[in-house]
Amino acid sequence: MDVVTQMQRQLLQYTSSLFKEGFLDDQFNQLQQLQDESNPEFVVEVVTLFFEDAERLLNELSKSLEQESIDFRRVDAHVHQLKGSSSSIGAQRVQRVCIAFKNFCEQQNVEGCLKSLQEIKQEYSLVKTKLETLFKMEKQLFAAGGSVSR
Amino acid sequence: MATTKFRHVFGRLWGFATSCKKSSSSNPIGTRILQRDVEKEEFQFASTLCLSSYYSVFVVRLAIMVMLAILIGLLTILTWHFTKIYTTKSLNSLAYDLRYELLQRPILRMWNILNSTSEITIAQVKLSQYVIRSHGNLTTQEDQVEMYEAMRAVTWALFASRKALNSITVKYNNGFVQAFHRDIKDNNTFYIYSDLDNYSIGASGYNNSELNYSSLSSQESSWNDNDNKSTVWYRQPLDPVTGERIGKPMQIAPEDSIHIAGLSQVPDGVASWRVAVSKFTDSPLLSAALPVWDSSNKSIVAVVGVTTALYSVGQLMKELVELHSGHMYLTSLEGYLLATSTDAPLLDNSTQPPKLKMAVDCENEVIRLGAEYLRRSSGNKFPPSHEVHVANVRLGHDRYYIDSFFLNLKRLPLVGVIIIPRKHILGQVDERAFKTLVILISASMCIIVIGWVCILILTNGVSKEMKLRAELISQLEARRKAEASSNYKSQFLANMSHELRTPMAAIIGLLDILMSDDCLTNEQCATVTQIRKCSTALLRLLNNILDISKVESGKLVLEDAEFDLGRELEGLVDMFSVQCINHSVETVLDLSDDMPKLVRGDSARVVQIFANLINNSIKFTPSGHVILRGWFENPNPCSDSANFLMEEKKLQCAQKTRAKQYENHAKRTSERDKKAVLWFEVDDTGCGIDPSKWDSVFESFEQADPSTTRLHGGTGLGLCIVRSLVNKMGGEIKVVKKEGPGTLMQLYLRLDTAGDDTEQHCLVDIANNGLVVLLALHGNIGRSITSKWLQQNGVFTMEASEWNGLTQILRELFHTRSSSGTNNGFDVHYPIPESLKSRLLSIQEIRHPVFVIAVDIGLLDLSTDIWKEQLNFLHRYLGLAKFIWVLNHDTSNTIKLELRRKGYMMTVSKPLYKAKIVHILEEVIKERNHEMQKKNMDELHVHESDYTHCDAASSDDSDISESAPCNPVSSTEKFEQFDLLSRYRINNCLIGLTDEHSEVKTPRKEDSYQNNHNSPKSLSAEQAYFPREAHQGEDSESRGKEEHRIIRGLGRPANGKKSLEGLRILLAEDTPVIQRVATIMLEKMGASVVAVGDGQQAVDALNDMLGVEDFRRDSNLNERNTRSSSPQTEILSFPSYDLVLMDCQMPKMDGYEATKAIRKSEVGSGVHIPIVALTAHAMSCDEAKCLEVGMDAYLTKPIDFKLMESTILSLTRKTTS
């Protein structure tokens, strides 16, 4: 049991650090609240969806921005989607960069867009690793027989 | 000349004009002095634009004046010029003729003189030739004498025939001289002859026939020598008529008196002319000389000379000049004066012998100047036939006409000059012309001055008007700007309030979540609660600002829906009574019975009006009461229509009559509009408002006493909103005078009455049932009002305000009836007042009385444990009377438990008002009837009745909980939790109890179903969630209204059902993450969700639904049953949706397009599916766009759980209700 409590503490600390560092926001909490017996893997499911969606969008974005004449409306739509989905899982740093990206898009600033794309990619990979770690820890905890206290 | 004159005149005009302008601009100063202050202000207000326009006006005015001046001046000058020019021209031609004529006459005379002189000369020569020839050779002295005698006779004859002749001389070649001379001055005639002795006949040289001129001249010199030396001349006066010698000859010096023409004067042997000057006369003489040839024509025998005085010419000139004035003179070609019209001497006497004067040396000034002028103008020499005619020559001081004529005589060319003063000819004309000019100029000046004055006045007026107009325009502009900015302000506020309200709602929602968290410490919980309160206050403030800005920008549109006014007001009083109890202020609702039950209007706004007013009153009332009175506009307010209100208001009768005119007016208009005029009063016992502030308290940000802000807070917006809303509803609000401390606000609203169901059917029930009500209540006002009202409705009442009074009455009441009660410590004997006694007596007369005792929990001594004993005391009467416990909102659980344990099931929370009482009494009557029926052992009826009670309790709509064993849910804990909520809602649910009966029936099945299947966790979550809603409903009434609706909807979840149970929601969202999250959220709330990926799919899904809609409607009842049993399968078979959540940005077809398509397909079908927009754009313009395309509400991403829930609920409620 000692291991379990330790793991629980670790998980809590890690989660709170994610919140403190601004990777996640309240929306993630809401997600976690939505998870219950009927949907035990809800958070993981949604986040995985987000990952798939985001990777697709990022690919699209890189492709769009590599082209000679950039279709800013298309880029804007992609960024908008990314913003919506990131805000829905509470990945607020990604969301913030998305907002900046959108602004650059409106100004049709190619350099800014490329810069933002890099930032988004960075933030995305960061949040992805963080979340994956989180889920891993949760899994371990479950495996050890503990439960996530909320 | 004309131009110079014109220029001159113009110059003068200009000078006059400028001086005029100066004077005209300086004159009005006197009149303007008064206006100076005004003008100064005006000037300060006037912008530079105004100033420049003023200058331009000034310039225009100046230009008009100058043009007028030029026009009039031109007219004047032209008139003058033409009139003058024609006269002058004609006069000039006339004058020329005159001058010509005048000059012609002396010249003619001259001509005559010359002619006659020459004729005489020729005649003399001819005669002399004849005489000499007839005498032949003169050889002797005698012959000579004879010849001379003959000659003398002949000469005399000629001389006598011509009176004008001055002299005739004959000089012979031998030197002998014969001459006749006429002295014009003394009119004597003389014969002059030389001494004959000295002359010999045969003088040498005379016979020389071969004379030539050169020798002749030498001869002459010899002649002259002889003459001068040797001749002796004699002068003998003659009778001028006969020629007889009348005197002795006198010896005179030769050439003494007359000039004898000699040989020298006839150099070429022809007649010669010359002007000679005589020593003896002062006038020049014209002399002619001719030689007398001998018979052989070879030698000159004698020389004949004739002289004529030019005196007569001068004389003639004088005469002419006397007639016509002016001067005339004749000169020779060289310029010597021959004759003048003056007496000036013609000869220069200074020299010896006298010589002729030049005209330029004439003593007469005019002639001299004229001559000088002529010489200047044409030089010394006149060309032949040169005539000079000059008009208007200035000589000296006057102007003259000068005309000269050239008279070309052989040997003696003459020049005649006439100088006539201009005055003589044109004097009158000039004078007249000058006068005319002066008159014209002065007249035109007058016209100009008058014109200028007129223009000045006119343009002054015009410019003033223009200035005013410009000012008006600028002020209109400023006003427009101000209005625009005010509008912008309102707009801005409206927008901002919205923007602010959204995060506020989020804050409050999150705080609710936080508060529901169990792991908060007490301290944290208190802090969060505090934050919650503050947020609510802030939200209320924002709502106020939004309301005001809405009203100001004219966007406030009042709803027009039917609502129960009484119920709304009761809810309001319920809400405020909680606040009042803390303040020890009694809140009383006092509506007259004739109030229409249902009215049409905007219930939220009506409630807002009273909420603000009551809130205001409570704020300023530290103790006492706040009464909300309401009555229906009565055509005859003084008639005793059994209205106890009137009785209550006897004190205020004075102001009522004052208000009557308002009422009458209002009544008249209301009759026209078919609207009911409802009067309300909010009466408090607070600090009151200073009468001077009665009007201004309704202004924005105005408070009666600014210092109270510190004490009570507030922004001063409340009353402003109230007045705006009241005015909007066609009413008025004012503060009226009140007896005693406090404020009395009176207002009336004009609302449509919905039907005329004003009959009080419920009141009939409680009357005549033998009810005796004992009101043991704190709060005098409320108790007395209730008591009076009950009495009016035929219910017997008694009142007690404290424990002792209650016990006394109880004892008297029941001890007299049945002396079964035993005395205990509380039974203190008080003397019973007479009035009470009589009442007791009258009660005893009632058959089968039913006693109802309403006991205020506050009458018990709650501070100690005495209340339990008091309760025990009262318990004794349980069988005899029905007890109704009036609870405070903060009554502790232990007391409630105790009451319940003892079997008191009828509890009601404060405040008591009619609807509650009616309901209680109805319950009492029902129970009695039920009991009576029970006695008849009617099983079926009992079952039905129980069912009803159970239902009412289970839905927890009422806290009048009866002992219903079938109700496991109404546990005490739950009871407590719902206490506040129920207090607010009680009336709605009570009244609507019977109505809901049928509705509730069906869901009950579901309820039980849910109860069984819900996990305990979710149930507790629901329970935790629920009181929050109740809190909200209490804190903000505008929110409360919405919440109220929600709560009614949530009536079912209280039994464990989810809030969105049974709703089918179509979710159109392309982002998978959001789609998943939203789906889970909605499913958690109990809704079934169908998710689609884009707008097109959404539209398709809905179109399918519309197709089956008709069928659905037909089998409505049937379907309901099916649905409740297996909702999931039903959805699959009939994909009908209660609501659509629509993302705005989607591929293929975005949310706006999809919504438009859906709305289009709905046209004509009468269906309106609620569509809620989901968007990541958090701008109000997006919201506007959403609403524009036909969406009903608007949610922003990330989706807020609470907000979504409440939005969906409000929309689905709206459509189903």
Contacts between the chains, C-beta under 8 A, distances in Angstrom:
chain1	res1	chain2	res2	distance
A	26	B	510	7.4
A	27	B	1198	4.6
A	30	B	1198	7.9
A	30	B	1201	6.1
A	31	B	1077	6.5
A	34	B	1077	7.3
A	34	B	1080	4.8
A	34	B	1081	6.1
A	34	B	1084	6.0
A	36	B	1017	7.6
A	36	B	1018	7.9
A	36	B	1084	7.6
A	37	B	1015	7.0
A	39	B	1080	6.2
A	42	B	1080	6.0
A	45	B	1076	6.8
A	46	B	1073	5.9
A	46	B	1076	5.0
A	46	B	1077	5.9
A	46	B	1080	7.8
A	49	B	1072	4.7
A	49	B	1073	5.1
A	49	B	1076	5.7
A	50	B	1072	7.9
A	50	B	1073	4.4
A	52	B	1072	7.4
A	53	B	1071	6.5
A	53	B	1072	5.4
A	53	B	1073	5.8
A	77	B	1145	6.7
A	77	B	1147	7.9
A	80	B	1145	5.6
A	80	B	1176	6.5
A	81	B	1070	7.0
A	81	B	1071	5.3
A	81	B	1145	7.5
A	83	B	1176	5.9
A	84	B	1071	4.9
A	84	B	1073	7.8
A	84	B	1074	5.6
A	84	B	1143	7.9
A	84	B	1145	7.9
A	84	B	1176	4.9
A	84	B	1197	5.4
A	85	B	1071	4.5
A	85	B	1072	7.3
A	85	B	1073	3.8
A	85	B	1074	5.9
A	87	B	1176	7.0
A	87	B	1197	5.6
A	87	B	1198	4.6
A	88	B	1071	7.2
A	88	B	1073	4.9
A	88	B	1074	4.4
A	88	B	1077	5.0
A	88	B	1197	6.5
A	88	B	1198	5.5
A	88	B	1199	7.3
A	89	B	1073	5.8
A	89	B	1077	7.5
A	90	B	1198	7.3
